[in-house]
Amino acid sequence: TLAVLLASLVFFQGCTVYKGSITLEDAVAQQKKVKVITSDNPKPFEFKKIERVDGEYVGIPKRYSQAENITLKKETITEIKEHDKTMSTIITFSPLAIIVGLGVILFGNSDGGY
């Protein structure tokens, strides 16, 4: 039971939910995590935030494995999705609540009867 609980925590810890589509200017103004989908890259970029530097839009990487900022071309961006912090929190903690609830139901009754 403990192994399942710990595995679930590790599995759901990094869940990030993105919502809706916003403009590039909104992404700069909000300074939130975003996922950028471009026409020239099959894999979406995930950025900690997007900034405007010297008239260019620059994505600040979310992951440490991406060592440098990425310059974004407005004409290649097909969609920008913003981070939904509320849903990310719900998705992260829901499995834990379900597991704890099941544990209380299954193991809470010490005499074994109903």
MODELLER restraints for C-alpha pairs under 7 A, 6 or more apart:
rsr = mdl.restraints
at = mdl.atoms
rsr.add(forms.Gaussian(group=physical.xy_distance, feature=features.Distance(at['CA:5:A'], at['CA:99:A']), mean=6.79, stdev=0.5))
rsr.add(forms.Gaussian(group=physical.xy_distance, feature=features.Distance(at['CA:8:A'], at['CA:95:A']), mean=6.99, stdev=0.5))
rsr.add(forms.Gaussian(group=physical.xy_distance, feature=features.Distance(at['CA:9:A'], at['CA:96:A']), mean=6.84, stdev=0.5))
rsr.add(forms.Gaussian(group=physical.xy_distance, feature=features.Distance(at['CA:12:A'], at['CA:92:A']), mean=5.27, stdev=0.5))
rsr.add(forms.Gaussian(group=physical.xy_distance, feature=features.Distance(at['CA:13:A'], at['CA:92:A']), mean=5.84, stdev=0.5))
rsr.add(forms.Gaussian(group=physical.xy_distance, feature=features.Distance(at['CA:15:A'], at['CA:88:A']), mean=6.24, stdev=0.5))
rsr.add(forms.Gaussian(group=physical.xy_distance, feature=features.Distance(at['CA:15:A'], at['CA:92:A']), mean=6.25, stdev=0.5))
rsr.add(forms.Gaussian(group=physical.xy_distance, feature=features.Distance(at['CA:16:A'], at['CA:88:A']), mean=5.12, stdev=0.5))
rsr.add(forms.Gaussian(group=physical.xy_distance, feature=features.Distance(at['CA:17:A'], at['CA:83:A']), mean=6.08, stdev=0.5))
rsr.add(forms.Gaussian(group=physical.xy_distance, feature=features.Distance(at['CA:17:A'], at['CA:84:A']), mean=5.51, stdev=0.5))
rsr.add(forms.Gaussian(group=physical.xy_distance, feature=features.Distance(at['CA:17:A'], at['CA:87:A']), mean=6.24, stdev=0.5))
rsr.add(forms.Gaussian(group=physical.xy_distance, feature=features.Distance(at['CA:17:A'], at['CA:88:A']), mean=5.07, stdev=0.5))
rsr.add(forms.Gaussian(group=physical.xy_distance, feature=features.Distance(at['CA:18:A'], at['CA:81:A']), mean=5.69, stdev=0.5))
rsr.add(forms.Gaussian(group=physical.xy_distance, feature=features.Distance(at['CA:18:A'], at['CA:82:A']), mean=5.35, stdev=0.5))
rsr.add(forms.Gaussian(group=physical.xy_distance, feature=features.Distance(at['CA:18:A'], at['CA:83:A']), mean=4.46, stdev=0.5))
rsr.add(forms.Gaussian(group=physical.xy_distance, feature=features.Distance(at['CA:18:A'], at['CA:84:A']), mean=5.19, stdev=0.5))
rsr.add(forms.Gaussian(group=physical.xy_distance, feature=features.Distance(at['CA:19:A'], at['CA:81:A']), mean=5.62, stdev=0.5))
rsr.add(forms.Gaussian(group=physical.xy_distance, feature=features.Distance(at['CA:19:A'], at['CA:82:A']), mean=5.61, stdev=0.5))
rsr.add(forms.Gaussian(group=physical.xy_distance, feature=features.Distance(at['CA:19:A'], at['CA:83:A']), mean=6.36, stdev=0.5))
rsr.add(forms.Gaussian(group=physical.xy_distance, feature=features.Distance(at['CA:19:A'], at['CA:84:A']), mean=5.87, stdev=0.5))
rsr.add(forms.Gaussian(group=physical.xy_distance, feature=features.Distance(at['CA:20:A'], at['CA:81:A']), mean=5.54, stdev=0.5))
rsr.add(forms.Gaussian(group=physical.xy_distance, feature=features.Distance(at['CA:20:A'], at['CA:82:A']), mean=6.73, stdev=0.5))
rsr.add(forms.Gaussian(group=physical.xy_distance, feature=features.Distance(at['CA:21:A'], at['CA:79:A']), mean=6.15, stdev=0.5))
rsr.add(forms.Gaussian(group=physical.xy_distance, feature=features.Distance(at['CA:21:A'], at['CA:80:A']), mean=5.33, stdev=0.5))
rsr.add(forms.Gaussian(group=physical.xy_distance, feature=features.Distance(at['CA:21:A'], at['CA:81:A']), mean=4.80, stdev=0.5))
rsr.add(forms.Gaussian(group=physical.xy_distance, feature=features.Distance(at['CA:21:A'], at['CA:82:A']), mean=7.00, stdev=0.5))
rsr.add(forms.Gaussian(group=physical.xy_distance, feature=features.Distance(at['CA:22:A'], at['CA:80:A']), mean=5.57, stdev=0.5))
rsr.add(forms.Gaussian(group=physical.xy_distance, feature=features.Distance(at['CA:22:A'], at['CA:81:A']), mean=6.17, stdev=0.5))
rsr.add(forms.Gaussian(group=physical.xy_distance, feature=features.Distance(at['CA:22:A'], at['CA:82:A']), mean=6.96, stdev=0.5))
rsr.add(forms.Gaussian(group=physical.xy_distance, feature=features.Distance(at['CA:23:A'], at['CA:80:A']), mean=6.70, stdev=0.5))
rsr.add(forms.Gaussian(group=physical.xy_distance, feature=features.Distance(at['CA:27:A'], at['CA:50:A']), mean=6.27, stdev=0.5))
rsr.add(forms.Gaussian(group=physical.xy_distance, feature=features.Distance(at['CA:28:A'], at['CA:50:A']), mean=5.15, stdev=0.5))
rsr.add(forms.Gaussian(group=physical.xy_distance, feature=features.Distance(at['CA:28:A'], at['CA:51:A']), mean=5.34, stdev=0.5))
rsr.add(forms.Gaussian(group=physical.xy_distance, feature=features.Distance(at['CA:28:A'], at['CA:52:A']), mean=6.88, stdev=0.5))
rsr.add(forms.Gaussian(group=physical.xy_distance, feature=features.Distance(at['CA:31:A'], at['CA:49:A']), mean=5.18, stdev=0.5))
rsr.add(forms.Gaussian(group=physical.xy_distance, feature=features.Distance(at['CA:31:A'], at['CA:50:A']), mean=6.55, stdev=0.5))
rsr.add(forms.Gaussian(group=physical.xy_distance, feature=features.Distance(at['CA:32:A'], at['CA:48:A']), mean=6.50, stdev=0.5))
rsr.add(forms.Gaussian(group=physical.xy_distance, feature=features.Distance(at['CA:32:A'], at['CA:49:A']), mean=5.24, stdev=0.5))
rsr.add(forms.Gaussian(group=physical.xy_distance, feature=features.Distance(at['CA:32:A'], at['CA:82:A']), mean=6.88, stdev=0.5))
rsr.add(forms.Gaussian(group=physical.xy_distance, feature=features.Distance(at['CA:32:A'], at['CA:83:A']), mean=6.60, stdev=0.5))
rsr.add(forms.Gaussian(group=physical.xy_distance, feature=features.Distance(at['CA:33:A'], at['CA:47:A']), mean=5.65, stdev=0.5))
rsr.add(forms.Gaussian(group=physical.xy_distance, feature=features.Distance(at['CA:33:A'], at['CA:48:A']), mean=4.43, stdev=0.5))
rsr.add(forms.Gaussian(group=physical.xy_distance, feature=features.Distance(at['CA:33:A'], at['CA:49:A']), mean=5.13, stdev=0.5))
rsr.add(forms.Gaussian(group=physical.xy_distance, feature=features.Distance(at['CA:33:A'], at['CA:82:A']), mean=6.25, stdev=0.5))
rsr.add(forms.Gaussian(group=physical.xy_distance, feature=features.Distance(at['CA:33:A'], at['CA:83:A']), mean=5.27, stdev=0.5))
rsr.add(forms.Gaussian(group=physical.xy_distance, feature=features.Distance(at['CA:34:A'], at['CA:46:A']), mean=5.86, stdev=0.5))
rsr.add(forms.Gaussian(group=physical.xy_distance, feature=features.Distance(at['CA:34:A'], at['CA:47:A']), mean=5.40, stdev=0.5))
rsr.add(forms.Gaussian(group=physical.xy_distance, feature=features.Distance(at['CA:34:A'], at['CA:48:A']), mean=6.64, stdev=0.5))
rsr.add(forms.Gaussian(group=physical.xy_distance, feature=features.Distance(at['CA:34:A'], at['CA:49:A']), mean=6.42, stdev=0.5))
rsr.add(forms.Gaussian(group=physical.xy_distance, feature=features.Distance(at['CA:34:A'], at['CA:80:A']), mean=6.60, stdev=0.5))
rsr.add(forms.Gaussian(group=physical.xy_distance, feature=features.Distance(at['CA:34:A'], at['CA:81:A']), mean=5.53, stdev=0.5))
rsr.add(forms.Gaussian(group=physical.xy_distance, feature=features.Distance(at['CA:34:A'], at['CA:82:A']), mean=4.57, stdev=0.5))
rsr.add(forms.Gaussian(group=physical.xy_distance, feature=features.Distance(at['CA:34:A'], at['CA:83:A']), mean=5.64, stdev=0.5))
rsr.add(forms.Gaussian(group=physical.xy_distance, feature=features.Distance(at['CA:35:A'], at['CA:44:A']), mean=6.36, stdev=0.5))
rsr.add(forms.Gaussian(group=physical.xy_distance, feature=features.Distance(at['CA:35:A'], at['CA:45:A']), mean=5.58, stdev=0.5))
rsr.add(forms.Gaussian(group=physical.xy_distance, feature=features.Distance(at['CA:35:A'], at['CA:46:A']), mean=4.46, stdev=0.5))
rsr.add(forms.Gaussian(group=physical.xy_distance, feature=features.Distance(at['CA:35:A'], at['CA:47:A']), mean=6.30, stdev=0.5))
rsr.add(forms.Gaussian(group=physical.xy_distance, feature=features.Distance(at['CA:35:A'], at['CA:80:A']), mean=5.72, stdev=0.5))
rsr.add(forms.Gaussian(group=physical.xy_distance, feature=features.Distance(at['CA:35:A'], at['CA:81:A']), mean=5.15, stdev=0.5))
rsr.add(forms.Gaussian(group=physical.xy_distance, feature=features.Distance(at['CA:35:A'], at['CA:82:A']), mean=6.56, stdev=0.5))
rsr.add(forms.Gaussian(group=physical.xy_distance, feature=features.Distance(at['CA:36:A'], at['CA:44:A']), mean=5.56, stdev=0.5))
rsr.add(forms.Gaussian(group=physical.xy_distance, feature=features.Distance(at['CA:36:A'], at['CA:45:A']), mean=5.10, stdev=0.5))
rsr.add(forms.Gaussian(group=physical.xy_distance, feature=features.Distance(at['CA:36:A'], at['CA:46:A']), mean=6.37, stdev=0.5))
rsr.add(forms.Gaussian(group=physical.xy_distance, feature=features.Distance(at['CA:36:A'], at['CA:79:A']), mean=6.00, stdev=0.5))
rsr.add(forms.Gaussian(group=physical.xy_distance, feature=features.Distance(at['CA:36:A'], at['CA:80:A']), mean=4.59, stdev=0.5))
rsr.add(forms.Gaussian(group=physical.xy_distance, feature=features.Distance(at['CA:36:A'], at['CA:81:A']), mean=6.53, stdev=0.5))
rsr.add(forms.Gaussian(group=physical.xy_distance, feature=features.Distance(at['CA:37:A'], at['CA:44:A']), mean=4.69, stdev=0.5))
rsr.add(forms.Gaussian(group=physical.xy_distance, feature=features.Distance(at['CA:37:A'], at['CA:45:A']), mean=6.52, stdev=0.5))
rsr.add(forms.Gaussian(group=physical.xy_distance, feature=features.Distance(at['CA:37:A'], at['CA:77:A']), mean=6.02, stdev=0.5))
rsr.add(forms.Gaussian(group=physical.xy_distance, feature=features.Distance(at['CA:37:A'], at['CA:78:A']), mean=5.68, stdev=0.5))
rsr.add(forms.Gaussian(group=physical.xy_distance, feature=features.Distance(at['CA:37:A'], at['CA:79:A']), mean=5.17, stdev=0.5))
rsr.add(forms.Gaussian(group=physical.xy_distance, feature=features.Distance(at['CA:37:A'], at['CA:80:A']), mean=6.29, stdev=0.5))
rsr.add(forms.Gaussian(group=physical.xy_distance, feature=features.Distance(at['CA:38:A'], at['CA:44:A']), mean=6.95, stdev=0.5))
rsr.add(forms.Gaussian(group=physical.xy_distance, feature=features.Distance(at['CA:38:A'], at['CA:76:A']), mean=5.33, stdev=0.5))
rsr.add(forms.Gaussian(group=physical.xy_distance, feature=features.Distance(at['CA:38:A'], at['CA:77:A']), mean=4.30, stdev=0.5))
rsr.add(forms.Gaussian(group=physical.xy_distance, feature=features.Distance(at['CA:38:A'], at['CA:78:A']), mean=5.17, stdev=0.5))
rsr.add(forms.Gaussian(group=physical.xy_distance, feature=features.Distance(at['CA:38:A'], at['CA:79:A']), mean=6.98, stdev=0.5))
rsr.add(forms.Gaussian(group=physical.xy_distance, feature=features.Distance(at['CA:39:A'], at['CA:76:A']), mean=5.35, stdev=0.5))
rsr.add(forms.Gaussian(group=physical.xy_distance, feature=features.Distance(at['CA:39:A'], at['CA:77:A']), mean=6.33, stdev=0.5))
rsr.add(forms.Gaussian(group=physical.xy_distance, feature=features.Distance(at['CA:39:A'], at['CA:78:A']), mean=6.19, stdev=0.5))
rsr.add(forms.Gaussian(group=physical.xy_distance, feature=features.Distance(at['CA:40:A'], at['CA:76:A']), mean=6.64, stdev=0.5))
rsr.add(forms.Gaussian(group=physical.xy_distance, feature=features.Distance(at['CA:46:A'], at['CA:61:A']), mean=6.66, stdev=0.5))
rsr.add(forms.Gaussian(group=physical.xy_distance, feature=features.Distance(at['CA:46:A'], at['CA:62:A']), mean=5.88, stdev=0.5))
rsr.add(forms.Gaussian(group=physical.xy_distance, feature=features.Distance(at['CA:47:A'], at['CA:59:A']), mean=5.75, stdev=0.5))
rsr.add(forms.Gaussian(group=physical.xy_distance, feature=features.Distance(at['CA:47:A'], at['CA:60:A']), mean=5.37, stdev=0.5))
rsr.add(forms.Gaussian(group=physical.xy_distance, feature=features.Distance(at['CA:47:A'], at['CA:61:A']), mean=4.54, stdev=0.5))
rsr.add(forms.Gaussian(group=physical.xy_distance, feature=features.Distance(at['CA:47:A'], at['CA:62:A']), mean=4.57, stdev=0.5))
rsr.add(forms.Gaussian(group=physical.xy_distance, feature=features.Distance(at['CA:48:A'], at['CA:60:A']), mean=5.60, stdev=0.5))
rsr.add(forms.Gaussian(group=physical.xy_distance, feature=features.Distance(at['CA:48:A'], at['CA:61:A']), mean=5.62, stdev=0.5))
rsr.add(forms.Gaussian(group=physical.xy_distance, feature=features.Distance(at['CA:48:A'], at['CA:62:A']), mean=4.39, stdev=0.5))
rsr.add(forms.Gaussian(group=physical.xy_distance, feature=features.Distance(at['CA:49:A'], at['CA:59:A']), mean=6.16, stdev=0.5))
rsr.add(forms.Gaussian(group=physical.xy_distance, feature=features.Distance(at['CA:49:A'], at['CA:60:A']), mean=5.49, stdev=0.5))
rsr.add(forms.Gaussian(group=physical.xy_distance, feature=features.Distance(at['CA:50:A'], at['CA:57:A']), mean=6.74, stdev=0.5))
rsr.add(forms.Gaussian(group=physical.xy_distance, feature=features.Distance(at['CA:50:A'], at['CA:58:A']), mean=5.61, stdev=0.5))
rsr.add(forms.Gaussian(group=physical.xy_distance, feature=features.Distance(at['CA:50:A'], at['CA:59:A']), mean=4.50, stdev=0.5))
rsr.add(forms.Gaussian(group=physical.xy_distance, feature=features.Distance(at['CA:50:A'], at['CA:60:A']), mean=5.95, stdev=0.5))
rsr.add(forms.Gaussian(group=physical.xy_distance, feature=features.Distance(at['CA:51:A'], at['CA:57:A']), mean=5.80, stdev=0.5))
rsr.add(forms.Gaussian(group=physical.xy_distance, feature=features.Distance(at['CA:51:A'], at['CA:58:A']), mean=5.27, stdev=0.5))
rsr.add(forms.Gaussian(group=physical.xy_distance, feature=features.Distance(at['CA:51:A'], at['CA:59:A']), mean=6.48, stdev=0.5))
rsr.add(forms.Gaussian(group=physical.xy_distance, feature=features.Distance(at['CA:52:A'], at['CA:58:A']), mean=6.03, stdev=0.5))
rsr.add(forms.Gaussian(group=physical.xy_distance, feature=features.Distance(at['CA:56:A'], at['CA:71:A']), mean=6.96, stdev=0.5))
rsr.add(forms.Gaussian(group=physical.xy_distance, feature=features.Distance(at['CA:57:A'], at['CA:71:A']), mean=5.92, stdev=0.5))
rsr.add(forms.Gaussian(group=physical.xy_distance, feature=features.Distance(at['CA:57:A'], at['CA:72:A']), mean=5.38, stdev=0.5))
rsr.add(forms.Gaussian(group=physical.xy_distance, feature=features.Distance(at['CA:58:A'], at['CA:69:A']), mean=6.37, stdev=0.5))
rsr.add(forms.Gaussian(group=physical.xy_distance, feature=features.Distance(at['CA:58:A'], at['CA:70:A']), mean=5.56, stdev=0.5))
rsr.add(forms.Gaussian(group=physical.xy_distance, feature=features.Distance(at['CA:58:A'], at['CA:71:A']), mean=4.47, stdev=0.5))
rsr.add(forms.Gaussian(group=physical.xy_distance, feature=features.Distance(at['CA:58:A'], at['CA:72:A']), mean=5.74, stdev=0.5))
rsr.add(forms.Gaussian(group=physical.xy_distance, feature=features.Distance(at['CA:59:A'], at['CA:69:A']), mean=5.66, stdev=0.5))
rsr.add(forms.Gaussian(group=physical.xy_distance, feature=features.Distance(at['CA:59:A'], at['CA:70:A']), mean=5.09, stdev=0.5))
rsr.add(forms.Gaussian(group=physical.xy_distance, feature=features.Distance(at['CA:59:A'], at['CA:71:A']), mean=6.28, stdev=0.5))
rsr.add(forms.Gaussian(group=physical.xy_distance, feature=features.Distance(at['CA:59:A'], at['CA:72:A']), mean=6.80, stdev=0.5))
rsr.add(forms.Gaussian(group=physical.xy_distance, feature=features.Distance(at['CA:60:A'], at['CA:69:A']), mean=5.07, stdev=0.5))
rsr.add(forms.Gaussian(group=physical.xy_distance, feature=features.Distance(at['CA:60:A'], at['CA:70:A']), mean=6.85, stdev=0.5))
rsr.add(forms.Gaussian(group=physical.xy_distance, feature=features.Distance(at['CA:61:A'], at['CA:69:A']), mean=6.09, stdev=0.5))
